[in-house]
């Protein structure tokens, strides 16, 4: 059956899922969610009224949330790159790091982007300050946690790195990672050099003018 992915290539969570597709060369069909494709929007609304993407459809199955999509691909379309380790003790660390990148990097980063989109007179400087403080704390913690190994959990590329790649990519645009965090910055560069993520970044490059804080002229 055909795998159909509903989303947008500039979305961090869509990029997270795309990395898993590209790591194992899993074929799929894009169902781009944009004003130019209203038919995809209608089908998407029927699949998932909450309206958050990505959503994966295969036959009568529908899978929501990027982490679960990656798990689904590992179960039903396995490839040579095992993004969830067989060793459950290692897998537990992978799942933990996945949640840390989503909750404490992507979430505050998204809050700052949302702040930039507020109408005049509706700014929330306290909320923005909280988001920046959380990112600074996450950067500091990750700097220590990532020392001594290539990827988020040891020397194998996993689900945690699928989460980390777009999280750190956009976070550094939004609230730059300080120069003192040399380990974290080097890890971000390794993620950008990973072919699967580099492909996702290149496919979204045309949408950079949409970034409300102004996409930096790098990466």
N, C-alpha and C positions, 0 to 999 in steps of 0.2 A: 504494500500500500504506500501511497505517496505521503511523505511528511510535509505538512504545511506549517510554516512559521509566521504567525501574525505579529507584527511589530514594526519598528523603525530602526535603521542601522545606526542612527546617531544616539540612540538610547543606551545608557550604560548597562542596563539589565539585558537588553537584546544582545549587546556585544558579549556579555558574559556567556550567554547561551551559544552564540555563534562560535566562540572559541572551541567549544566542545564539538560542534559539527566539523569545524575545519581541522581539528587535531586528528580526527579519524576519517576524514574525507567522506562524511555521511551526506548523501544527496538529499536535497530538500527543495521545496518551492517557497519563495518569498510571497507573503501576502502583505504587501506594503500598506501601512496605515497612513494615509495622507488624503488631502482633499481631492487629489487627482484620481483616487481609486475608491470612490464611494461604495462600490460593491464589496470591497474588503471590509470596510467599516461596518456595513450592515451584517455581514457574516460574523464578524468579530463580536459585535454586540449580542448576537444570538448565542454565541459560544460562552461568553463571559460578561455578564451585565455589570460586574464591578468595574470593568473598563481598564484594567491595568495590563500592560504587556511586558514581556512576550507571552503568547499562548501557542502551544503546539497542538496540532490536530493530526490524527492518523486514523483513518477509517472512522469508527464510532467513538474513538477515544479522544479526550481533550486533556491537556496537561497544562496547569498554570504554575507560575513562579519559575524563575530561571534555574534555581538550585534543583528543583524537582524535575525540570526538563533534562538537566544534565544527568540526573540519576536515571531517568527513563531511558535515555539514549544508551547508558551503560548496560541496562538490563535487556533492552530489546534490539539494540543495534551496536553491539560491542565491537571494539576495534583494538588495534595493538596498544594504544595509549589508554591505560587504565586510570581514569581520573578519580575513582574511589578505590583506595587500596583494599586488597583482600584481608589484610591484617586489621581486625576491628579496632585494636588499640591505636593503630596509626590512623585509621579512618576517623576515629573519634576526634583526634587533633585536627584532621582536615575539616570536619564539619564545624568544629569550634572556630577555626580561622575563617571559614566561609562566613559565619555569622558575624564575626568581628568586622570583617571588611564591609559587609552589607550594612550593619547597624551603626558602626562607629566611624566609618569613612564615607560611604555613599550617602547615608541618610543626612548627616550634617551638611555635606556638600550640596545635596539637593535642596536643603533648606535655604542655603545662601543663594542658590539660583532662583528659588521661588521668591525670595526677598527682593531680588533685582527686578522681578516681574510685577511687583505690587504696584497698584495705581498710585498716583501722587497723593500725599497726605495719609497713606496707609502703611507707612514704614514701621518696622518693628526692630529698632536698634538693639533692644535687649535680647530678642531671639537670635539676631544675627551674631551678637557677641557670644552667646552661649554656643552656637554652632562652631564658631571659630575656636573657642576654647576647647571644645570636644575634639576637633581635628588636631589641635596642637597636642593634646593628651594622647590621642591615638598615634600620631607620628612619633612621639617620644617612646611610647610603649613598643611600637613596631620596630623602632631602631634597635632596641635591645633584643627583641624576640627573633629577629631575622639574622642576627650575627652568626656566622659560622656555617651557613649552608646556602645552597644556590636558590632554592625555591621556598615557598612559604612553610612547607613541612618537609624538611630534609632535602634530598637531592632529586626527587621525582616531581614532575609537573602534575598537579592535581586540581581538583575542584576548587581548592582554596586559591590557586593562582588564577583560575578563570574569574573568580570574584575579585581578586586583587587588581587585576590588570585595568579594567575600566574604572574601578574605584579610585586608584591612585592617579590614573591618567587625568580624570576630570578634577579630582581634588587639588592637584598641583596647579591646574589652571585657575581654580576658584580661590584657594587659600594656599599660596605656594609653600611647598616643603622647604624648610630652612636648610641653609648650607651645612649646618652642624649635623644634619641627619644623613651622613655620607652612606651608610649601609642602606637606608631606605631609598635614597635617590638612585643608588647603583642597582637595587632590585627593580625599581621602576624602569630603568633603562633596559634591563634584561627582559622584562615583560614586553616592552615595545619592540625588542628585536626578535621575539618569538614569532615565527612565521604566521601562526594562526591569529594572533592578536594584531600583528602588523597588517594582515589582510583586512581584518575588521576595521581598523583605523583608516586604512586607505579607502575602503568602500564608503565610509562616512565623511570623508574629507570635504565633499561638495556642500555638506550641510553646516560647515563651521560658521558661516555668517548668522546662523540662527542662535548661536550661543549668546545669551543675553548679557554676559559680562565681557564679551569680546574675546574670541579665541586668540591666544597668543600666537605669534608668528614663529612657531617651533613645533616640534613633535611631528 
